[in-house]
């Protein structure tokens, strides 16, 4: 009897305690039932969801064994990316590559503290005029012809005359042109040594005007010694188209050929008309008028007392085997004659080699 009184309250206490623990266990299981199980997930990038769309629950694969539940880290939804702008902030010219670094793009002239203002379209700069030298270094244009210096108004050349390899005399040429457009060309040859006893001075003189086509003779005189009967004179009448030739008492008039020259003017005509451009010339010596054809014999380097001279070697012949004249024209001195060789009818060669050259 006493034992029942003692165990009955203890029984009820144990029963109540058991019920309370069962209730607590059931409550804990109820609240943890919806928590996700910490299992490996395969994650793939997906387009961002709208900010107000609630996250949907994903069905979890059934685990073969129960895994203790762990709280998963809170995943915040990524904010939606803004749509790409319809136009770039800075207009890119077609000449700038699309993938060019932003650092190389032009910056705005004025700073905009609040909003970025697009720069106004730039006008294409006007082309800058380049000198002819700059145009050759870039490779946009072909190289220009070498500009020849201004034509001289005063030329003096002194020659040493050689006959059969020996010094036979000296010859001096003087060319003068004035502001009035007239020219004067004189040659005086003086024999030296024993030849001075047998030969006399030879004087040639040509006068006329300077035109855009070169020298246009008016008169030419060829005088040997002091005997007037040995003087040869030519008078050019361009208006009438006649050439009057006089030797002593003999007079002859022939039609005047366009571009005709005399024995002196033809050698200095190359200052105005480069050699090889006109390969035929009508030339008079005061006794006759003949058309001579020239041939190009090549380029040569001539050794002179004033240095090496690059020359064009040309030769002319009367075509009848009477005589032949060769000229060496200085390419760096307005094609002036620095060497003259004449082969006479009997085969004698008379050479004139320049020893002094003055150009002004």
C-alpha angles and dihedrals in degrees: 000000000000090000093055091053091051098047099039096071090042090052093052091046091053091047093051091047090050092050092049092051091047090052092050092048091049091049093052092048090049095055095043095047096090096044113112119252115242100245129145113273131198107229123202128180114252133180112280116268123230113272095240096048109103118231113260122227117251121216110245121223114252112261120223090221129027111260121204109256117244127186110259119226115263110259115208115207114249113248114249114265114245115251114259113267116260092228131024117255091237118041109236117214117230090247091062114082116243093235095049112134115263090235090069095054117102114263123227116270093226124040117240108207096189109025134016111244116204114243117249117254112273121232117236109256117246114256113267114235111241128205117245088256093056092048091058094049091054094049096231096120135031118261112273123236115270109271110238116221120248114291113263122250094198126043129170123182127177120199135194110224117220124191117185088344095306128106107259101172147301132278128199127200125195125186122188130175124185136206089257089068096250125126136201124200121186134180126187121184119193122190118227135203119003092345089067088069093057104028133058132214118283117215126189125180132181125186132179143104135301115238135174087268093052132252119008109190122216100179137007128192127192111188127177115191119323099300107116091203089067094054117111120200133185125192119195114211101187095173093057094033091235133131117206115202122191130187112174104304094345118103128186131175122197135170112279115238118221111259094015116166138188131235092274104034095052092064092054095040088083089073087071103028111037117231119266089034094086110028096174126059133175107225132183129198094190093268103062142001117230136170112233125198119216128213129200112237098181141261123304140179110233120203110222135167088255094052141273114329126197108225141186110221114213130167134200131198134188089226094233096081091249098123142337131212126198124194131196107202119199109236092199095046104056091276092290115170110260095167130030124185123185124189111202128211093265091051097258112147119214115190131193114196120186115242097171132028126185122180125181 
